[in-house]
Amino acid sequence: MPGYWLMKSEPDEASIDHLSQAPQQTLPWTGVRNYQARNFLRDAMQPGDGVLFYHSSCPAPGIAGLARISGPALPDTTQFDPRSPYFDPKSTPDSPRWLQRDVTLLRKTRLLSLAEMKATPALAGMQVLRRGNRLSITPVTREEWQAVLALLDA
C-alpha cells in the first residue's frame, strides 16, 4: 500500500513550477537537514508514494501540487559541495549523513492555502497544521490525502 507525504519547499528554492519545468518533471529533493525528516526519507518513503508539494516560507503558503516519490534514497549531493548552503563538512562520501529522493510531478493544482487547510475538519490532525511543527517532510494519512484530493477537485 502506498504511503503519503507532505513535503515543504520554499518556492524561491524549488517550486511546483521548477518541478514542472525540470527534465522528466523530476527533481532531487535535497537539503533536508533534520534527522527525523532524513529518517522518513531513508526508512519510510518508497517509490510510488504520493506527495503533497507544499510551498512554505512565502506570502501564500499551501499545497501547490501533487507528486510522487520516484527513486530510492541516495546520498544528498549538496552535503559534499562547499559552495552549497547545505554543505556539511562532517559528512563524507564514505559515510554520508544526509539523503535525497527523486520527486516527480503528477499535477500542478490550485493553491490549497494554509487557511483553507486549517478550516477543513478532515485535516485537523495533519502534522503540518500542529503548532510548532517545523519538519520539512511529514507523513499524511490516507484519509488526509483523500480529503486534500476532494478539496482540490471540488
N, C-alpha and C positions, 0 to 999 in steps of 0.2 A: 504494500500500500504506500503511495507517495506521501511524502511529508510536505509541510508548507512553512514558509518563512517570510518574514518581513525584513528587508534589507534596506538600511538607510544610506543615502549618499547625498552629499552636498552638490546641488546642481552645477555649481561652478567647476567642480572637480569631475564628476561623472553623472550626467543627467540621462533621463529617458531618451532625449534627443541624441545624445552621444551614442547610446546603445543602439538606437535605430539606424544610425549612420555608420556604425562600425562594420568591418568586414564580417560577413555572415551574421550580422546583427548580434555579435558576441563580444563581450569584454571580460578580461580577467578582473575579478573582484579582489583588489589589492588594498593594502593599507590598514587592515584590521590589526589593531594593537591592544586588544583586550583579551585576556586569557579565556574568559568564558565564551566570548564570541568566536575566538580561534578554535575552541573545543567543539563548538557547534559545526564549524567548517570541517574539522578533522573527523569527528566521531559520529555526527548525526545526519548531516546532509548527504544526499545521494543524487546522482544524476537522474533527472526526471522530476525532482521535487519542484513544486510551484513556489514562485517568488512574487511577493508584493513589493514593487520597486517604489520606495518612499523617498521623496525629496525632503531633506531636513536642513536646518540652519539657514533658512531662506524666508523671504517675505510671505510666501504661501506654501507652508509645509503640507504634505499629504501624499497619498498614493497616486502616482503618475502613470503607472503601467503594470503589466503582468509579464513575468519572465519565468524561465526555468533554469535549474542547475544543469549544466551541460558537460561537466567534466569532473575528473577526480580531484581530490585535494593535492595540491602541488606546493612546493616552497614558493613563497611570495618573493618575486624577483626584486621588489623595491627595498627589501631589507638589506640587500647587498650593495646598493647603489649610494655612495656617499653624497651624491647630489640630490637624492630624494628626501623629501620631508619625512619619509617613513624608514629611512636608514637606521639600522640597529647594529652598532659596532660590536655587540656581544654575540651576534648571530653569525654563523659560518655556513658555507655550503655543506660541510660535513655534518653539521648539527644545527639545522635551521630552526628558529623559534616560531616563525610565522608562516601561515599558509594562505593560499588563494584558491578560488574555484572559478571556472568559467560560468558566465551567466548569459543566456540567450533570450532575446526579446520574443515574447508571444504576441503582445499587442500593447500599443500606447493607448491610454484611456483618458477620459476626462479626469481632472484632478478631483480626487475624493479627499476633501480637506480634513484637516485635523479636527476642526469644529464639527463637521458632519459626522465624523467617526465617533467623537465624544457624545453626540446626540443620538446615537443609534444603540438602543438597549442590547441588541445581539452582540455588540462589540465591547460591552462594558468590561469584560475580563481581559481584553487584549493587553499584552505586556507593554506594548508601546504607549498605551494610554495611562499606565500607572505612574503616579508621582515618583520622581527621582529616577526613572528608567533612562539610562544613558547608553544602553547597548546598541551597537550598530546592526546587530543581527539578533532577531528574536523568533522563537517558534510561534506558529499560528496554528490554531486548532482547525480541524476540518469544518466545524460549524462556523468559525470566524471567516475562513476562506470563502465558504458558500455565501455568508452574509455580505461580504465585500463584493463578490460577483453579482449578487442580486442588486445591490446599490448601484454598481457601475452599469448594469444592464437595464435599470429602471428608466 
